[in-house]
């Protein structure tokens, strides 16, 4: 962009430097120095009165305020004031400049937007979007059909294995979740060691008991007095969102948008239940 301004400024000095001062051609706005010309063109690039400036640089001797071939004697007689006329080239000059600079600015703007979107896509590849919260609540409903807001810790582990990304854990799913035909084959190998595993045939889950403890530890699942083997939806939601954003800080807080989205989705999914009570969802 600066190169374009410089080229047009140099051309403007050669063509328009001798044009008489008028309303829009003034001691501060003219083509009589390279710096002044660049600033003048930058002003034109914003669209401010560029057409009026163009017409002033097209002024003719018939107007009575300019002199078409001003010689040195006339220059001295007029108090060393340049009073040259313009040229019809100004129309071509300013029209092409405006078109090119507008096209350039538009392309720069589009490029900046595209780059911003690409960066956002790259940097936020794990960001929650679309119906992820809705999918989470639908899966939760399979384990908590009465909308109590509480799940058994084993059901929580199954939930993690059932959920798709970004809330689900693909690595765990590959190790512990099997299709029906594969599930039976794997289970047959555990005939003498089944007690060391948690087996959920309905969901095709086979996982070592010690791995369950590791999962609960890695997710930092919170339990409460009176409900030692239960976890609450709000705690789980916070944990899953935190993992998606890869936030390791203890004081991490979910944005108001995600909180409200979760709340609205929860009520929408359960409002048709005859015995649904909103107070069940209030955390402890």
Secondary structure as UniProt FT lines:
FT   HELIX           2..16
FT   TURN            17..18
FT   HELIX           34..45
FT   TURN            46..47
FT   HELIX           50..56
FT   TURN            57..58
FT   HELIX           61..63
FT   TURN            68..69
FT   HELIX           72..77
FT   TURN            78..79
FT   HELIX           89..123
FT   TURN            124..126
FT   TURN            130..131
FT   HELIX           132..143
FT   TURN            145..146
FT   STRAND          150..152
FT   HELIX           153..162
FT   TURN            165..167
FT   HELIX           170..176
FT   HELIX           180..188
FT   TURN            189..193
FT   HELIX           194..196
FT   STRAND          197..200
FT   TURN            201..204
FT   STRAND          205..208
FT   HELIX           209..218
FT   TURN            219..220
FT   TURN            225..226
FT   TURN            228..229
FT   STRAND          230..232
FT   HELIX           233..244
FT   TURN            245..246
FT   TURN            250..251
FT   HELIX           256..270
FT   TURN            271..272
FT   TURN            274..275
FT   HELIX           278..281
//
